[in-house]
Amino acid sequence: MHAFRAAVEAGDFDALPALFAEDVVFRSPIAHKPYRGRDTLGVILRAVSRVFDDLTYVREIGDEGAADHALVFTAKVGDLDINGCDFLHTGVDGLIDEFTVMLRPLKAVNAFAERMAVEFAKEMQQAGPAD
């Protein structure tokens, strides 16, 4: 099992940043441009953990030790079912350097985007000013 999946399933979102390269690139279906950086992605994923309920990985695609993995999941956003896939690429150092998320259906994605905006703002406020 991929270490990212294990941490998410354990609810250990604080452990996730250690799995990312410092300059990781994150692509989201609700953002027009990619987010960059380990700390930024940590903030995003902590917010996601409060938006998704009942997140369950239903399939993992990719051989042990392969650079590319796809983690197919289901979750709830309020009373709406959402399906998605986390596409992870690891560099030669074993750290995740690219992370792309795909989500469906549109009604649930729109609900996710609305709730995510609120939770992301809360996370950024808690994180405080950048050094």
SVG drawing of the C-alpha trace seen along z (x, -y; Angstrom):
<svg xmlns="http://www.w3.org/2000/svg" viewBox="-28 -37 45 41">
<polyline fill="none" stroke="black" stroke-width="0.4" points="0.0,0.0 1.3,-3.5 2.4,-5.4 0.2,-8.3 -2.9,-6.1 -1.9,-4.6 -1.6,-8.1 -4.9,-9.3 -6.7,-6.1 -5.3,-6.5 -6.5,-10.1 -2.8,-11.3 -2.9,-14.4 -0.1,-15.9 2.2,-13.1 1.5,-13.8 3.9,-16.7 6.9,-14.5 5.9,-12.4 6.1,-15.3 9.1,-16.9 9.7,-20.4 8.7,-21.7 5.7,-19.3 3.1,-20.4 -0.5,-19.9 -3.3,-20.2 -6.9,-20.4 -10.1,-20.4 -11.3,-23.5 -8.1,-25.6 -7.1,-27.2 -3.4,-27.0 -1.3,-24.4 -0.4,-24.9 3.3,-24.5 5.2,-23.5 5.0,-21.0 3.7,-23.4 0.9,-24.7 -0.2,-21.1 -0.2,-20.3 -2.6,-23.2 -4.8,-22.1 -5.0,-18.5 -5.9,-19.4 -8.8,-21.5 -9.8,-18.6 -9.9,-16.3 -12.7,-18.5 -14.7,-18.7 -14.7,-15.0 -16.7,-12.6 -16.3,-8.8 -13.3,-9.0 -12.6,-5.4 -10.0,-4.2 -11.6,-1.5 -8.7,-0.7 -5.0,-1.3 -3.4,-1.2 0.4,-0.9 3.1,1.6 5.0,1.5 8.0,-0.7 6.6,-2.2 6.8,-6.0 3.1,-6.4 0.1,-5.4 -3.6,-6.1 -5.8,-5.9 -9.5,-5.7 -11.8,-6.9 -15.3,-7.6 -16.4,-10.1 -19.3,-12.4 -19.6,-16.1 -22.6,-16.8 -25.3,-14.5 -23.7,-14.2 -21.6,-11.2 -18.3,-12.2 -15.9,-9.9 -12.3,-10.8 -8.8,-9.7 -5.5,-10.8 -2.7,-10.5 0.7,-10.5 4.1,-10.6 7.2,-10.0 10.7,-11.2 13.9,-9.1 14.1,-10.2 10.8,-8.4 9.0,-11.7 5.7,-12.7 6.6,-15.4 3.4,-15.6 -0.2,-15.2 -3.3,-15.6 -6.9,-15.1 -9.9,-14.3 -13.4,-14.5 -17.0,-13.8 -20.0,-14.4 -20.3,-18.1 -22.9,-18.8 -20.7,-17.3 -17.6,-19.0 -19.4,-22.4 -20.4,-21.6 -16.8,-20.6 -15.4,-23.8 -17.7,-26.0 -16.9,-24.2 -13.2,-24.0 -12.9,-27.7 -14.1,-28.2 -11.9,-25.5 -8.8,-26.6 -9.3,-30.2 -9.5,-28.8 -6.3,-26.8 -4.4,-29.8 -5.5,-31.9 -4.3,-29.3 -1.0,-28.9 -0.3,-32.6 2.1,-34.7 4.8,-33.1 8.4,-33.5"/>
</svg>
